């Protein structure tokens, strides 16, 4: 999906940059945004930051999540794209993932 960080509201960009830096430090190989953040027509007033990662070592997932809780200013979701869940399959099938790193 063609994507520009510019579609993300300014107040969320700082969180995205902090999250990207931390996720990379913990070993994530790919980082994506999905959901309302990548839809410029949506009202973002009540949005959260939906993040998806691939390549993050499974044993680091919850520690990484906890670290993100401590540094991000907005609510967020973190999805492990390496899992075999139905949700992940739907995300991948629909192609509604915008790679940011």
TORPA-4810 file (N, C-alpha, C, O; in nm, 3 decimals):
<nodes>
NODE_1_0.084_-0.118_0.000_0.000_0.000_0.000_0.089_0.124_0.000_0.180_0.135_0.082_X
NODE_2_0.063_0.216_-0.090_0.135_0.343_-0.089_0.092_0.422_0.033_-0.027_0.432_0.062_X
NODE_3_0.188_0.477_0.103_0.156_0.540_0.230_0.254_0.652_0.258_0.373_0.641_0.230_X
NODE_4_0.202_0.758_0.313_0.285_0.869_0.359_0.251_0.896_0.505_0.134_0.902_0.542_X
NODE_5_0.353_0.911_0.586_0.331_0.942_0.728_0.252_1.071_0.743_0.192_1.096_0.848_X
NODE_6_0.252_1.153_0.640_0.180_1.281_0.646_0.030_1.264_0.667_-0.036_1.358_0.713_X
NODE_7_-0.027_1.147_0.635_-0.170_1.128_0.658_-0.201_1.105_0.805_-0.316_1.117_0.847_X
NODE_8_-0.100_1.071_0.882_-0.120_1.051_1.026_-0.127_1.187_1.093_-0.041_1.272_1.070_X
NODE_9_-0.228_1.208_1.177_-0.238_1.336_1.246_-0.110_1.369_1.322_-0.045_1.281_1.379_X
NODE_10_-0.074_1.494_1.321_0.052_1.538_1.380_0.069_1.492_1.524_0.179_1.455_1.565_X
NODE_11_-0.040_1.494_1.601_-0.028_1.456_1.742_0.007_1.309_1.762_0.047_1.270_1.872_X
NODE_12_-0.008_1.225_1.658_0.027_1.084_1.667_0.165_1.054_1.609_0.221_0.947_1.635_X
NODE_13_0.220_1.145_1.532_0.348_1.119_1.465_0.463_1.098_1.563_0.549_1.013_1.541_X
NODE_14_0.463_1.175_1.670_0.568_1.158_1.771_0.562_1.017_1.830_0.665_0.952_1.847_X
NODE_15_0.440_0.971_1.861_0.425_0.834_1.912_0.472_0.731_1.811_0.537_0.633_1.847_X
NODE_16_0.441_0.754_1.685_0.483_0.660_1.581_0.635_0.654_1.574_0.692_0.545_1.560_X
NODE_17_0.701_0.767_1.581_0.847_0.769_1.575_0.908_0.700_1.698_1.003_0.623_1.686_X
NODE_18_0.852_0.729_1.817_0.903_0.664_1.938_0.881_0.513_1.932_0.970_0.436_1.967_X
NODE_19_0.763_0.472_1.886_0.733_0.329_1.876_0.825_0.260_1.777_0.876_0.152_1.804_X
NODE_20_0.846_0.323_1.663_0.933_0.265_1.561_1.074_0.245_1.614_1.136_0.140_1.593_X
NODE_21_1.125_0.345_1.683_1.260_0.336_1.740_1.269_0.221_1.841_1.363_0.142_1.837_X
NODE_22_1.172_0.213_1.930_1.174_0.109_2.033_1.157_-0.030_1.971_1.229_-0.123_2.007_X
NODE_23_1.063_-0.044_1.878_1.039_-0.174_1.816_1.163_-0.222_1.741_1.196_-0.341_1.746_X
NODE_24_1.230_-0.133_1.673_1.356_-0.168_1.606_1.461_-0.214_1.708_1.531_-0.313_1.686_X
NODE_25_1.471_-0.142_1.819_1.569_-0.176_1.922_1.543_-0.316_1.980_1.637_-0.384_2.020_X
NODE_26_1.417_-0.357_1.984_1.382_-0.489_2.037_1.387_-0.597_1.930_1.362_-0.714_1.959_X
NODE_27_1.419_-0.560_1.806_1.441_-0.660_1.703_1.336_-0.672_1.594_1.346_-0.760_1.509_X
NODE_28_1.235_-0.586_1.594_1.133_-0.593_1.489_1.197_-0.566_1.354_1.277_-0.473_1.339_X
NODE_29_1.163_-0.647_1.256_1.219_-0.632_1.122_1.130_-0.547_1.032_1.179_-0.477_0.944_X
NODE_30_0.999_-0.554_1.055_0.904_-0.476_0.976_0.802_-0.415_1.072_0.757_-0.480_1.166_X
NODE_31_0.766_-0.289_1.047_0.669_-0.218_1.131_0.566_-0.155_1.040_0.599_-0.089_0.941_X
NODE_32_0.440_-0.176_1.073_0.328_-0.127_0.992_0.229_-0.050_1.079_0.222_-0.070_1.200_X
NODE_33_0.154_0.037_1.014_0.039_0.103_1.075_-0.083_0.052_1.000_-0.076_0.027_0.880_X
NODE_34_-0.194_0.037_1.071_-0.317_-0.004_1.006_-0.435_0.063_1.077_-0.416_0.135_1.175_X
NODE_35_-0.553_0.039_1.028_-0.673_0.095_1.092_-0.699_0.239_1.053_-0.661_0.283_0.944_X
NODE_36_-0.763_0.310_1.142_-0.810_0.446_1.111_-0.696_0.543_1.083_-0.717_0.643_1.014_X
NODE_37_-0.577_0.517_1.133_-0.465_0.609_1.112_-0.426_0.623_0.966_-0.373_0.727_0.926_X
NODE_38_-0.450_0.521_0.886_-0.409_0.529_0.746_-0.524_0.572_0.655_-0.512_0.569_0.533_X
NODE_39_-0.634_0.610_0.716_-0.750_0.658_0.639_-0.769_0.806_0.666_-0.822_0.843_0.770_X
NODE_40_-0.726_0.892_0.573_-0.734_1.037_0.598_-0.877_1.090_0.607_-0.897_1.204_0.648_X
NODE_41_-0.975_1.009_0.568_-1.114_1.055_0.575_-1.175_1.031_0.712_-1.286_1.078_0.740_X
NODE_42_-1.107_0.958_0.798_-1.161_0.924_0.930_-1.135_1.035_1.031_-1.036_1.108_1.022_X
NODE_43_-1.227_1.046_1.126_-1.209_1.138_1.238_-1.117_1.069_1.338_-1.147_0.960_1.386_X
NODE_44_-1.005_1.131_1.369_-0.906_1.068_1.455_-0.916_1.109_1.602_-0.831_1.075_1.683_X
NODE_45_-1.020_1.182_1.635_-1.033_1.232_1.772_-1.031_1.119_1.875_-0.971_1.134_1.982_X
NODE_46_-1.095_1.008_1.844_-1.101_0.896_1.938_-1.017_0.777_1.892_-1.037_0.664_1.938_X
NODE_47_-0.925_0.802_1.801_-0.844_0.694_1.745_-0.734_0.650_1.840_-0.692_0.724_1.929_X
NODE_48_-0.690_0.529_1.816_-0.568_0.481_1.879_-0.467_0.456_1.767_-0.500_0.471_1.650_X
NODE_49_-0.348_0.419_1.803_-0.243_0.392_1.706_-0.232_0.241_1.690_-0.189_0.171_1.782_X
NODE_50_-0.271_0.191_1.574_-0.268_0.047_1.548_-0.136_0.013_1.481_-0.108_0.057_1.370_X
NODE_51_-0.055_-0.066_1.550_0.077_-0.105_1.502_0.083_-0.255_1.481_0.025_-0.332_1.559_X
NODE_52_0.152_-0.297_1.378_0.174_-0.439_1.353_0.323_-0.459_1.326_0.387_-0.376_1.260_X
NODE_53_0.377_-0.569_1.378_0.520_-0.594_1.362_0.544_-0.736_1.311_0.468_-0.828_1.340_X
NODE_54_0.651_-0.751_1.236_0.700_-0.882_1.195_0.846_-0.890_1.236_0.920_-0.791_1.231_X
NODE_55_0.886_-1.009_1.277_1.026_-1.030_1.311_1.062_-0.998_1.455_1.178_-1.013_1.494_X
NODE_56_0.967_-0.953_1.535_0.994_-0.927_1.676_1.003_-1.062_1.747_0.908_-1.140_1.742_X
NODE_57_1.115_-1.092_1.812_1.126_-1.221_1.880_1.010_-1.241_1.978_0.980_-1.153_2.059_X
NODE_58_0.944_-1.358_1.972_0.825_-1.381_2.056_0.850_-1.358_2.205_0.761_-1.311_2.276_X
NODE_59_0.969_-1.392_2.251_0.998_-1.376_2.393_1.012_-1.229_2.434_1.018_-1.198_2.553_X
NODE_60_1.017_-1.139_2.337_1.029_-0.997_2.367_0.898_-0.920_2.348_0.891_-0.801_2.376_X
NODE_61_0.794_-0.989_2.299_0.670_-0.919_2.264_0.610_-0.844_2.383_0.584_-0.724_2.374_X
NODE_62_0.588_-0.912_2.495_0.520_-0.848_2.607_0.608_-0.744_2.677_0.558_-0.643_2.727_X
NODE_63_0.736_-0.768_2.681_0.826_-0.666_2.738_0.823_-0.540_2.651_0.820_-0.428_2.703_X
NODE_64_0.824_-0.559_2.520_0.817_-0.446_2.427_0.686_-0.371_2.446_0.684_-0.248_2.449_X
NODE_65_0.577_-0.445_2.457_0.445_-0.384_2.479_0.448_-0.298_2.606_0.399_-0.185_2.606_X
NODE_66_0.504_-0.353_2.712_0.513_-0.279_2.838_0.596_-0.153_2.825_0.560_-0.049_2.881_X
NODE_67_0.705_-0.161_2.753_0.789_-0.042_2.730_0.712_0.064_2.651_0.721_0.183_2.681_X
NODE_68_0.636_0.020_2.550_0.556_0.114_2.472_0.452_0.184_2.560_0.427_0.303_2.544_X
NODE_69_0.393_0.109_2.652_0.296_0.170_2.745_0.358_0.287_2.820_0.291_0.386_2.849_X
NODE_70_0.485_0.275_2.852_0.552_0.378_2.929_0.595_0.500_2.849_0.621_0.606_2.908_X
NODE_71_0.604_0.489_2.717_0.657_0.603_2.640_0.558_0.668_2.544_0.580_0.780_2.500_X
NODE_72_0.449_0.600_2.513_0.354_0.657_2.417_0.247_0.739_2.488_0.205_0.706_2.598_X
NODE_73_0.205_0.846_2.423_0.106_0.937_2.481_-0.038_0.901_2.447_-0.131_0.952_2.509_X
NODE_74_-0.057_0.813_2.349_-0.191_0.775_2.304_-0.211_0.625_2.321_-0.115_0.548_2.325_X
NODE_75_-0.337_0.583_2.331_-0.364_0.439_2.333_-0.313_0.375_2.203_-0.308_0.440_2.099_X
NODE_76_-0.276_0.248_2.211_-0.226_0.178_2.093_-0.260_0.031_2.101_-0.291_-0.023_2.208_X
NODE_77_-0.254_-0.033_1.987_-0.262_-0.178_1.977_-0.134_-0.225_1.911_-0.079_-0.156_1.825_X
NODE_78_-0.087_-0.341_1.951_0.033_-0.400_1.891_-0.001_-0.542_1.849_-0.039_-0.625_1.932_X
NODE_79_0.011_-0.570_1.720_-0.023_-0.700_1.664_0.104_-0.767_1.612_0.185_-0.704_1.543_X
NODE_80_0.119_-0.894_1.645_0.233_-0.973_1.599_0.196_-1.040_1.467_0.118_-1.135_1.465_X
NODE_81_0.252_-0.991_1.358_0.220_-1.046_1.225_0.277_-1.186_1.204_0.242_-1.252_1.107_X
NODE_82_0.363_-1.230_1.293_0.417_-1.365_1.282_0.325_-1.469_1.346_0.350_-1.589_1.336_X
NODE_83_0.219_-1.423_1.412_0.125_-1.518_1.472_0.034_-1.573_1.363_0.026_-1.519_1.253_X
NODE_84_-0.034_-1.679_1.396_-0.119_-1.747_1.299_-0.267_-1.720_1.327_-0.352_-1.804_1.298_X
NODE_85_-0.297_-1.605_1.383_-0.436_-1.576_1.421_-0.521_-1.539_1.300_-0.468_-1.498_1.196_X
NODE_86_-0.651_-1.554_1.313_-0.744_-1.516_1.205_-0.735_-1.367_1.177_-0.744_-1.325_1.062_X
NODE_87_-0.718_-1.288_1.281_-0.708_-1.143_1.263_-0.589_-1.108_1.175_-0.601_-1.026_1.084_X
NODE_88_-0.476_-1.170_1.201_-0.356_-1.143_1.121_-0.377_-1.188_0.977_-0.337_-1.118_0.883_X
NODE_89_-0.441_-1.301_0.958_-0.469_-1.349_0.822_-0.556_-1.249_0.747_-0.531_-1.221_0.630_X
NODE_90_-0.657_-1.194_0.815_-0.745_-1.095_0.750_-0.669_-0.967_0.718_-0.686_-0.910_0.610_X
NODE_91_-0.586_-0.922_0.810_-0.505_-0.802_0.784_-0.420_-0.821_0.659_-0.414_-0.732_0.573_X
NODE_92_-0.355_-0.934_0.650_-0.267_-0.961_0.536_-0.347_-0.976_0.406_-0.306_-0.926_0.301_X
NODE_93_-0.462_-1.045_0.413_-0.545_-1.066_0.294_-0.598_-0.934_0.238_-0.600_-0.914_0.117_X
NODE_94_-0.640_-0.847_0.325_-0.701_-0.721_0.282_-0.598_-0.617_0.240_-0.632_-0.516_0.178_X
NODE_95_-0.473_-0.640_0.275_-0.367_-0.549_0.235_-0.378_-0.411_0.296_-0.331_-0.313_0.236_X
NODE_96_-0.438_-0.401_0.412_-0.456_-0.270_0.475_-0.348_-0.244_0.580_-0.375_-0.202_0.692_X
NODE_97_-0.226_-0.271_0.539_-0.110_-0.246_0.624_-0.020_-0.147_0.552_0.011_-0.165_0.434_X
NODE_98_0.019_-0.043_0.621_0.108_0.057_0.562_0.243_0.047_0.633_0.254_0.076_0.753_X
NODE_99_0.345_0.007_0.560_0.477_-0.011_0.621_0.541_0.123_0.651_0.546_0.212_0.566_X
NODE_100_0.589_0.136_0.774_0.657_0.259_0.815_0.806_0.234_0.842_0.885_0.329_0.846_X
NODE_101_0.845_0.110_0.860_0.986_0.077_0.881_1.008_-0.071_0.856_1.121_-0.120_0.869_X
</nodes>
